[in-house]
Amino acid sequence: MPADIPGGLLIRAYLDADERAILGLFNRYFPHAPRSLEHFRWKYRADPFGNGRISLAFAGAQLVGHYAGYAVPFRLFDAGGLKRGRDLIANQIGDTMTDQSVRHIGRGPTSVLGRTALHFYEHFCEGRVAFNYGFNVANIQKFSLRFLRSDRVESVTYRVAEPLPPITRSERWLRGYSFELVQEAGAELDELFHRVAGAYRFCVTRDSAYLRWRYLQCPDGEYVVIAVRKWRRLVGWVAFRIRDGRFQWGDALFDPDFSDAVEVTLRHVVHPHRVSLIEGWFPPRPRWFDAALVSLGFETQPQPQDLSLMCVPFQLPDATARMREDLYYTWGDSDLF
């Protein structure tokens, strides 16, 4: 036990009664982005893929450390493997924090954050998930690389483009495209994902259950999800929000047989918002989607926060290598969108 914490340090898993203490610590640690109780419950208790994955550190009755992840489903295709691919569960790590009063105690694995993280690994990772992942700034990267068995996959691929000229209604109709605001997630979204997942190789399982929880049920209420149809058949969807005069393109799934839908969609959905820039996170994978973005004028720039994608393998020992080779991710795959 650290000598300068009266009574020592207690590390344990989350209980329902801890909610308000967690919010208090969070709002002290992140005063620029306070969190509501509704958001906490959506993120950590209503996740349909696994919830309550939180390790906490207490000094007496005071909460001083927090390490958490929310469960996310993935689909992975192996070379020459199952045509349907493998279903995996991973932990998206977020909200790692310690109270200022204990940051001087210990170092690395003996620090409050280090000990809380190792408790999380033991209780919520080993033998339970394929890997942990997250999008971290430089100081957390160094800590994770040195003390938490983490690998750095790559810098986040940040893309920007100027808004495209709007498409006319007659041109859109002639090309067979129509658009619909998604308010309920149903079987049609499942069919689309299962049809196109192999073209993405390795990605979050972007089916109806995931979209419903991640965007439609989020209490923040700022996401817009648009379904894209070609002659009435669903061929893609996008999720976005508008902030600071920018079109923040947070997520997308398209059928590669209709790659021109990317251009038509952006020309249709961006223009009414009169933004100055489109921005998003899209790696150069899969190649067909990368080619579509490049053809539309998207440029890759340094991510403003210098974020990197990090990974800790568990049941999928080659997770880091597979991410570098095949993983498709978006801004919406992080807890920063």
TORKOL-4160 file (C-alpha; in steps of 0.2 Angstrom, whole numbers, padded with zeros to 4 digits, m for minus):
337
<pt num="1" X="0000" Y="0000" Z="0000"/>
<pt num="2" X="0007" Y="0018" Z="m0004"/>
<pt num="3" X="0013" Y="0024" Z="0013"/>
<pt num="4" X="0006" Y="0042" Z="0010"/>
<pt num="5" X="m0012" Y="0037" Z="0008"/>
<pt num="6" X="m0020" Y="0035" Z="0025"/>
<pt num="7" X="m0027" Y="0018" Z="0026"/>
<pt num="8" X="m0020" Y="0013" Z="0010"/>
<pt num="9" X="m0028" Y="0011" Z="m0008"/>
<pt num="10" X="m0043" Y="0000" Z="m0012"/>
<pt num="11" X="m0045" Y="m0005" Z="m0030"/>
<pt num="12" X="m0061" Y="m0014" Z="m0035"/>
<pt num="13" X="m0073" Y="m0016" Z="m0049"/>
<pt num="14" X="m0088" Y="m0004" Z="m0052"/>
<pt num="15" X="m0104" Y="m0004" Z="m0042"/>
<pt num="16" X="m0120" Y="0005" Z="m0046"/>
<pt num="17" X="m0118" Y="0016" Z="m0031"/>
<pt num="18" X="m0102" Y="0023" Z="m0038"/>
<pt num="19" X="m0110" Y="0033" Z="m0052"/>
<pt num="20" X="m0110" Y="0050" Z="m0044"/>
<pt num="21" X="m0092" Y="0048" Z="m0037"/>
<pt num="22" X="m0086" Y="0044" Z="m0055"/>
<pt num="23" X="m0095" Y="0059" Z="m0062"/>
<pt num="24" X="m0087" Y="0070" Z="m0049"/>
<pt num="25" X="m0070" Y="0064" Z="m0053"/>
<pt num="26" X="m0073" Y="0065" Z="m0072"/>
<pt num="27" X="m0079" Y="0083" Z="m0071"/>
<pt num="28" X="m0065" Y="0088" Z="m0061"/>
<pt num="29" X="m0053" Y="0080" Z="m0073"/>
<pt num="30" X="m0061" Y="0086" Z="m0089"/>
<pt num="31" X="m0069" Y="0102" Z="m0084"/>
<pt num="32" X="m0070" Y="0108" Z="m0102"/>
<pt num="33" X="m0081" Y="0093" Z="m0106"/>
<pt num="34" X="m0093" Y="0089" Z="m0092"/>
<pt num="35" X="m0103" Y="0073" Z="m0092"/>
<pt num="36" X="m0121" Y="0070" Z="m0088"/>
<pt num="37" X="m0127" Y="0055" Z="m0078"/>
<pt num="38" X="m0137" Y="0050" Z="m0094"/>
<pt num="39" X="m0122" Y="0049" Z="m0104"/>
<pt num="40" X="m0112" Y="0039" Z="m0091"/>
<pt num="41" X="m0127" Y="0026" Z="m0091"/>
<pt num="42" X="m0128" Y="0025" Z="m0110"/>
<pt num="43" X="m0109" Y="0022" Z="m0112"/>
<pt num="44" X="m0106" Y="0010" Z="m0098"/>
<pt num="45" X="m0122" Y="0002" Z="m0092"/>
<pt num="46" X="m0133" Y="0002" Z="m0108"/>
<pt num="47" X="m0119" Y="m0005" Z="m0120"/>
<pt num="48" X="m0128" Y="m0021" Z="m0127"/>
<pt num="49" X="m0111" Y="m0029" Z="m0130"/>
<pt num="50" X="m0105" Y="m0029" Z="m0112"/>
<pt num="51" X="m0106" Y="m0016" Z="m0098"/>
<pt num="52" X="m0100" Y="m0011" Z="m0081"/>
<pt num="53" X="m0081" Y="m0013" Z="m0086"/>
<pt num="54" X="m0074" Y="m0001" Z="m0074"/>
<pt num="55" X="m0060" Y="m0002" Z="m0061"/>
<pt num="56" X="m0059" Y="0010" Z="m0047"/>
<pt num="57" X="m0046" Y="0016" Z="m0034"/>
<pt num="58" X="m0052" Y="0023" Z="m0017"/>
<pt num="59" X="m0042" Y="0032" Z="m0004"/>
<pt num="60" X="m0053" Y="0029" Z="0011"/>
<pt num="61" X="m0070" Y="0035" Z="0005"/>
<pt num="62" X="m0063" Y="0046" Z="m0009"/>
<pt num="63" X="m0063" Y="0040" Z="m0027"/>
<pt num="64" X="m0045" Y="0044" Z="m0034"/>
<pt num="65" X="m0043" Y="0033" Z="m0049"/>
<pt num="66" X="m0053" Y="0027" Z="m0064"/>
<pt num="67" X="m0049" Y="0015" Z="m0078"/>
<pt num="68" X="m0063" Y="0010" Z="m0090"/>
<pt num="69" X="m0068" Y="0002" Z="m0107"/>
<pt num="70" X="m0084" Y="m0001" Z="m0116"/>
<pt num="71" X="m0087" Y="m0017" Z="m0126"/>
<pt num="72" X="m0087" Y="m0015" Z="m0145"/>
<pt num="73" X="m0090" Y="m0029" Z="m0158"/>
<pt num="74" X="m0078" Y="m0032" Z="m0172"/>
<pt num="75" X="m0079" Y="m0043" Z="m0188"/>
<pt num="76" X="m0062" Y="m0050" Z="m0194"/>
<pt num="77" X="m0059" Y="m0059" Z="m0210"/>
<pt num="78" X="m0044" Y="m0071" Z="m0211"/>
<pt num="79" X="m0035" Y="m0074" Z="m0228"/>
<pt num="80" X="m0043" Y="m0090" Z="m0234"/>
<pt num="81" X="m0054" Y="m0091" Z="m0219"/>
<pt num="82" X="m0072" Y="m0091" Z="m0216"/>
<pt num="83" X="m0082" Y="m0081" Z="m0229"/>
<pt num="84" X="m0093" Y="m0074" Z="m0215"/>
<pt num="85" X="m0077" Y="m0069" Z="m0204"/>
<pt num="86" X="m0075" Y="m0070" Z="m0186"/>
<pt num="87" X="m0084" Y="m0061" Z="m0173"/>
<pt num="88" X="m0074" Y="m0053" Z="m0159"/>
<pt num="89" X="m0077" Y="m0042" Z="m0144"/>
<pt num="90" X="m0064" Y="m0028" Z="m0139"/>
<pt num="91" X="m0063" Y="m0015" Z="m0126"/>
<pt num="92" X="m0063" Y="0003" Z="m0132"/>
<pt num="93" X="m0053" Y="0011" Z="m0118"/>
<pt num="94" X="m0058" Y="0028" Z="m0112"/>
<pt num="95" X="m0059" Y="0040" Z="m0097"/>
<pt num="96" X="m0043" Y="0035" Z="m0088"/>
<pt num="97" X="m0040" Y="0047" Z="m0074"/>
<pt num="98" X="m0033" Y="0050" Z="m0057"/>
<pt num="99" X="m0037" Y="0063" Z="m0044"/>
<pt num="100" X="m0023" Y="0077" Z="m0043"/>
<pt num="101" X="m0020" Y="0072" Z="m0024"/>
<pt num="102" X="m0013" Y="0055" Z="m0029"/>
<pt num="103" X="m0003" Y="0058" Z="m0045"/>
<pt num="104" X="0014" Y="0060" Z="m0036"/>
<pt num="105" X="0012" Y="0042" Z="m0028"/>
<pt num="106" X="0021" Y="0028" Z="m0036"/>
<pt num="107" X="0028" Y="0027" Z="m0053"/>
<pt num="108" X="0022" Y="0017" Z="m0068"/>
<pt num="109" X="0014" Y="0001" Z="m0062"/>
<pt num="110" X="0015" Y="0006" Z="m0044"/>
<pt num="111" X="0006" Y="0023" Z="m0048"/>
<pt num="112" X="m0013" Y="0024" Z="m0044"/>
<pt num="113" X="m0017" Y="0024" Z="m0063"/>
<pt num="114" X="m0005" Y="0009" Z="m0066"/>
<pt num="115" X="m0012" Y="m0001" Z="m0052"/>
<pt num="116" X="m0030" Y="0003" Z="m0058"/>
<pt num="117" X="m0026" Y="m0002" Z="m0076"/>
<pt num="118" X="m0019" Y="m0019" Z="m0071"/>
<pt num="119" X="m0034" Y="m0023" Z="m0060"/>
<pt num="120" X="m0044" Y="m0019" Z="m0076"/>
<pt num="121" X="m0034" Y="m0030" Z="m0086"/>
<pt num="122" X="m0036" Y="m0045" Z="m0074"/>
<pt num="123" X="m0055" Y="m0043" Z="m0072"/>
<pt num="124" X="m0061" Y="m0037" Z="m0089"/>
<pt num="125" X="m0048" Y="m0042" Z="m0102"/>
<pt num="126" X="m0038" Y="m0058" Z="m0099"/>
<pt num="127" X="m0048" Y="m0072" Z="m0107"/>
<pt num="128" X="m0062" Y="m0061" Z="m0110"/>
<pt num="129" X="m0059" Y="m0050" Z="m0125"/>
<pt num="130" X="m0048" Y="m0051" Z="m0141"/>
<pt num="131" X="m0039" Y="m0034" Z="m0138"/>
<pt num="132" X="m0041" Y="m0017" Z="m0130"/>
<pt num="133" X="m0039" Y="m0002" Z="m0141"/>
<pt num="134" X="m0040" Y="0017" Z="m0140"/>
<pt num="135" X="m0035" Y="0034" Z="m0147"/>
<pt num="136" X="m0022" Y="0042" Z="m0136"/>
<pt num="137" X="m0012" Y="0058" Z="m0134"/>
<pt num="138" X="0007" Y="0057" Z="m0133"/>
<pt num="139" X="0009" Y="0057" Z="m0114"/>
<pt num="140" X="m0003" Y="0043" Z="m0112"/>
<pt num="141" X="0005" Y="0034" Z="m0126"/>
<pt num="142" X="0022" Y="0034" Z="m0117"/>
<pt num="143" X="0014" Y="0027" Z="m0101"/>
<pt num="144" X="0004" Y="0014" Z="m0110"/>
<pt num="145" X="0019" Y="0008" Z="m0120"/>
<pt num="146" X="0031" Y="0007" Z="m0106"/>
<pt num="147" X="0020" Y="0000" Z="m0092"/>
<pt num="148" X="0003" Y="m0007" Z="m0099"/>
<pt num="149" X="0009" Y="m0019" Z="m0113"/>
<pt num="150" X="0002" Y="m0007" Z="m0126"/>
<pt num="151" X="0007" Y="m0006" Z="m0144"/>
<pt num="152" X="0006" Y="0009" Z="m0155"/>
<pt num="153" X="m0002" Y="0004" Z="m0171"/>
<pt num="154" X="m0001" Y="0021" Z="m0181"/>
<pt num="155" X="m0005" Y="0039" Z="m0181"/>
<pt num="156" X="m0023" Y="0043" Z="m0183"/>
<pt num="157" X="m0027" Y="0047" Z="m0202"/>
<pt num="158" X="m0035" Y="0064" Z="m0202"/>
<pt num="159" X="m0043" Y="0069" Z="m0218"/>
<pt num="160" X="m0050" Y="0086" Z="m0223"/>
<pt num="161" X="m0058" Y="0092" Z="m0239"/>
<pt num="162" X="m0067" Y="0108" Z="m0245"/>
<pt num="163" X="m0086" Y="0105" Z="m0247"/>
<pt num="164" X="m0090" Y="0098" Z="m0264"/>
<pt num="165" X="m0102" Y="0107" Z="m0276"/>
<pt num="166" X="m0120" Y="0103" Z="m0272"/>
<pt num="167" X="m0129" Y="0090" Z="m0283"/>
<pt num="168" X="m0145" Y="0095" Z="m0291"/>
<pt num="169" X="m0161" Y="0085" Z="m0288"/>
<pt num="170" X="m0163" Y="0080" Z="m0306"/>
<pt num="171" X="m0145" Y="0074" Z="m0307"/>
<pt num="172" X="m0147" Y="0064" Z="m0291"/>
<pt num="173" X="m0163" Y="0056" Z="m0297"/>
<pt num="174" X="m0155" Y="0052" Z="m0314"/>
<pt num="175" X="m0141" Y="0043" Z="m0305"/>
<pt num="176" X="m0154" Y="0033" Z="m0295"/>
<pt num="177" X="m0150" Y="0040" Z="m0277"/>
<pt num="178" X="m0161" Y="0045" Z="m0263"/>
<pt num="179" X="m0158" Y="0048" Z="m0245"/>
<pt num="180" X="m0167" Y="0046" Z="m0228"/>
<pt num="181" X="m0164" Y="0051" Z="m0211"/>
<pt num="182" X="m0162" Y="0035" Z="m0200"/>
<pt num="183" X="m0173" Y="0036" Z="m0184"/>
<pt num="184" X="m0174" Y="0017" Z="m0181"/>
<pt num="185" X="m0161" Y="0004" Z="m0185"/>
<pt num="186" X="m0168" Y="m0012" Z="m0192"/>
<pt num="187" X="m0164" Y="m0028" Z="m0202"/>
<pt num="188" X="m0160" Y="m0018" Z="m0218"/>
<pt num="189" X="m0144" Y="m0012" Z="m0209"/>
<pt num="190" X="m0139" Y="m0029" Z="m0204"/>
<pt num="191" X="m0141" Y="m0035" Z="m0222"/>
<pt num="192" X="m0130" Y="m0021" Z="m0228"/>
<pt num="193" X="m0116" Y="m0025" Z="m0216"/>
<pt num="194" X="m0116" Y="m0043" Z="m0219"/>
<pt num="195" X="m0116" Y="m0040" Z="m0238"/>
<pt num="196" X="m0101" Y="m0028" Z="m0237"/>
<pt num="197" X="m0091" Y="m0033" Z="m0222"/>
<pt num="198" X="m0079" Y="m0044" Z="m0232"/>
<pt num="199" X="m0074" Y="m0028" Z="m0242"/>
<pt num="200" X="m0068" Y="m0020" Z="m0226"/>
<pt num="201" X="m0058" Y="m0035" Z="m0219"/>
<pt num="202" X="m0057" Y="m0029" Z="m0201"/>
<pt num="203" X="m0069" Y="m0017" Z="m0193"/>
<pt num="204" X="m0082" Y="m0013" Z="m0180"/>
<pt num="205" X="m0098" Y="m0023" Z="m0183"/>
<pt num="206" X="m0108" Y="m0009" Z="m0190"/>
<pt num="207" X="m0125" Y="m0017" Z="m0189"/>
<pt num="208" X="m0142" Y="m0012" Z="m0183"/>
<pt num="209" X="m0138" Y="m0016" Z="m0164"/>
<pt num="210" X="m0122" Y="m0005" Z="m0165"/>
<pt num="211" X="m0129" Y="0009" Z="m0174"/>
<pt num="212" X="m0144" Y="0010" Z="m0163"/>
<pt num="213" X="m0134" Y="0011" Z="m0147"/>
<pt num="214" X="m0119" Y="0021" Z="m0153"/>
<pt num="215" X="m0129" Y="0035" Z="m0162"/>
<pt num="216" X="m0148" Y="0034" Z="m0161"/>
<pt num="217" X="m0148" Y="0030" Z="m0142"/>
<pt num="218" X="m0134" Y="0042" Z="m0137"/>
<pt num="219" X="m0142" Y="0055" Z="m0125"/>
<pt num="220" X="m0131" Y="0069" Z="m0132"/>
<pt num="221" X="m0143" Y="0070" Z="m0147"/>
<pt num="222" X="m0131" Y="0078" Z="m0159"/>
<pt num="223" X="m0128" Y="0064" Z="m0172"/>
<pt num="224" X="m0136" Y="0063" Z="m0189"/>
<pt num="225" X="m0137" Y="0047" Z="m0198"/>
<pt num="226" X="m0142" Y="0046" Z="m0216"/>
<pt num="227" X="m0146" Y="0031" Z="m0226"/>
<pt num="228" X="m0141" Y="0030" Z="m0244"/>
<pt num="229" X="m0151" Y="0021" Z="m0257"/>
<pt num="230" X="m0148" Y="0017" Z="m0275"/>
<pt num="231" X="m0164" Y="0013" Z="m0284"/>
<pt num="232" X="m0172" Y="0011" Z="m0267"/>
<pt num="233" X="m0159" Y="m0002" Z="m0261"/>
<pt num="234" X="m0148" Y="0002" Z="m0246"/>
<pt num="235" X="m0130" Y="0004" Z="m0252"/>
<pt num="236" X="m0123" Y="0014" Z="m0238"/>
<pt num="237" X="m0125" Y="0026" Z="m0223"/>
<pt num="238" X="m0115" Y="0041" Z="m0215"/>
<pt num="239" X="m0115" Y="0048" Z="m0197"/>
<pt num="240" X="m0110" Y="0066" Z="m0194"/>
<pt num="241" X="m0112" Y="0081" Z="m0183"/>
<pt num="242" X="m0109" Y="0100" Z="m0186"/>
<pt num="243" X="m0097" Y="0109" Z="m0175"/>
<pt num="244" X="m0088" Y="0126" Z="m0176"/>
<pt num="245" X="m0093" Y="0128" Z="m0194"/>
<pt num="246" X="m0086" Y="0111" Z="m0199"/>
<pt num="247" X="m0094" Y="0095" Z="m0205"/>
<pt num="248" X="m0087" Y="0082" Z="m0194"/>
<pt num="249" X="m0089" Y="0066" Z="m0204"/>
<pt num="250" X="m0089" Y="0053" Z="m0190"/>
<pt num="251" X="m0094" Y="0036" Z="m0198"/>
<pt num="252" X="m0098" Y="0028" Z="m0214"/>
<pt num="253" X="m0101" Y="0011" Z="m0222"/>
<pt num="254" X="m0104" Y="0009" Z="m0241"/>
<pt num="255" X="m0106" Y="m0005" Z="m0253"/>
<pt num="256" X="m0090" Y="m0005" Z="m0264"/>
<pt num="257" X="m0100" Y="m0010" Z="m0279"/>
<pt num="258" X="m0107" Y="0008" Z="m0278"/>
<pt num="259" X="m0092" Y="0018" Z="m0273"/>
<pt num="260" X="m0099" Y="0033" Z="m0282"/>
<pt num="261" X="m0112" Y="0034" Z="m0268"/>
<pt num="262" X="m0098" Y="0043" Z="m0258"/>
<pt num="263" X="m0097" Y="0057" Z="m0270"/>
<pt num="264" X="m0116" Y="0059" Z="m0272"/>
<pt num="265" X="m0119" Y="0058" Z="m0253"/>
<pt num="266" X="m0106" Y="0071" Z="m0248"/>
<pt num="267" X="m0113" Y="0083" Z="m0262"/>
<pt num="268" X="m0131" Y="0080" Z="m0255"/>
<pt num="269" X="m0129" Y="0081" Z="m0236"/>
<pt num="270" X="m0115" Y="0094" Z="m0233"/>
<pt num="271" X="m0121" Y="0109" Z="m0243"/>
<pt num="272" X="m0136" Y="0113" Z="m0233"/>
<pt num="273" X="m0126" Y="0116" Z="m0218"/>
<pt num="274" X="m0115" Y="0129" Z="m0226"/>
<pt num="275" X="m0099" Y="0123" Z="m0217"/>
<pt num="276" X="m0081" Y="0128" Z="m0222"/>
<pt num="277" X="m0073" Y="0111" Z="m0221"/>
<pt num="278" X="m0076" Y="0092" Z="m0220"/>
<pt num="279" X="m0066" Y="0083" Z="m0208"/>
<pt num="280" X="m0065" Y="0064" Z="m0203"/>
<pt num="281" X="m0054" Y="0050" Z="m0198"/>
<pt num="282" X="m0051" Y="0037" Z="m0212"/>
<pt num="283" X="m0036" Y="0026" Z="m0214"/>
<pt num="284" X="m0030" Y="0021" Z="m0231"/>
<pt num="285" X="m0039" Y="0005" Z="m0229"/>
<pt num="286" X="m0049" Y="m0003" Z="m0238"/>
<pt num="287" X="m0040" Y="0004" Z="m0254"/>
<pt num="288" X="m0056" Y="0006" Z="m0264"/>
<pt num="289" X="m0063" Y="0018" Z="m0251"/>
<pt num="290" X="m0046" Y="0027" Z="m0249"/>
<pt num="291" X="m0047" Y="0029" Z="m0268"/>
<pt num="292" X="m0064" Y="0037" Z="m0267"/>
<pt num="293" X="m0059" Y="0049" Z="m0254"/>
<pt num="294" X="m0043" Y="0055" Z="m0263"/>
<pt num="295" X="m0053" Y="0057" Z="m0279"/>
<pt num="296" X="m0065" Y="0069" Z="m0270"/>
<pt num="297" X="m0050" Y="0080" Z="m0264"/>
<pt num="298" X="m0048" Y="0073" Z="m0247"/>
<pt num="299" X="m0030" Y="0077" Z="m0240"/>
<pt num="300" X="m0022" Y="0069" Z="m0226"/>
<pt num="301" X="m0015" Y="0081" Z="m0212"/>
<pt num="302" X="m0008" Y="0079" Z="m0195"/>
<pt num="303" X="m0022" Y="0075" Z="m0182"/>
<pt num="304" X="m0023" Y="0091" Z="m0172"/>
<pt num="305" X="m0021" Y="0082" Z="m0155"/>
<pt num="306" X="m0007" Y="0071" Z="m0162"/>
<pt num="307" X="m0018" Y="0055" Z="m0158"/>
<pt num="308" X="m0012" Y="0038" Z="m0161"/>
<pt num="309" X="m0021" Y="0021" Z="m0162"/>
<pt num="310" X="m0016" Y="0010" Z="m0148"/>
<pt num="311" X="m0018" Y="m0009" Z="m0145"/>
<pt num="312" X="m0016" Y="m0021" Z="m0131"/>
<pt num="313" X="m0018" Y="m0039" Z="m0138"/>
<pt num="314" X="m0027" Y="m0053" Z="m0127"/>
<pt num="315" X="m0036" Y="m0067" Z="m0136"/>
<pt num="316" X="m0030" Y="m0061" Z="m0153"/>
<pt num="317" X="m0011" Y="m0061" Z="m0151"/>
<pt num="318" X="m0008" Y="m0053" Z="m0168"/>
<pt num="319" X="m0021" Y="m0039" Z="m0166"/>
<pt num="320" X="m0008" Y="m0025" Z="m0168"/>
<pt num="321" X="m0002" Y="m0033" Z="m0185"/>
<pt num="322" X="m0019" Y="m0036" Z="m0191"/>
<pt num="323" X="m0024" Y="m0018" Z="m0187"/>
<pt num="324" X="m0010" Y="m0011" Z="m0197"/>
<pt num="325" X="m0014" Y="m0022" Z="m0212"/>
<pt num="326" X="m0033" Y="m0022" Z="m0212"/>
<pt num="327" X="m0042" Y="m0011" Z="m0199"/>
<pt num="328" X="m0055" Y="0001" Z="m0205"/>
<pt num="329" X="m0059" Y="0014" Z="m0192"/>
<pt num="330" X="m0067" Y="0031" Z="m0191"/>
<pt num="331" X="m0069" Y="0045" Z="m0179"/>
<pt num="332" X="m0085" Y="0037" Z="m0172"/>
<pt num="333" X="m0075" Y="0022" Z="m0167"/>
<pt num="334" X="m0067" Y="0033" Z="m0153"/>
<pt num="335" X="m0075" Y="0041" Z="m0138"/>
<pt num="336" X="m0070" Y="0058" Z="m0145"/>
<pt num="337" X="m0084" Y="0059" Z="m0157"/>
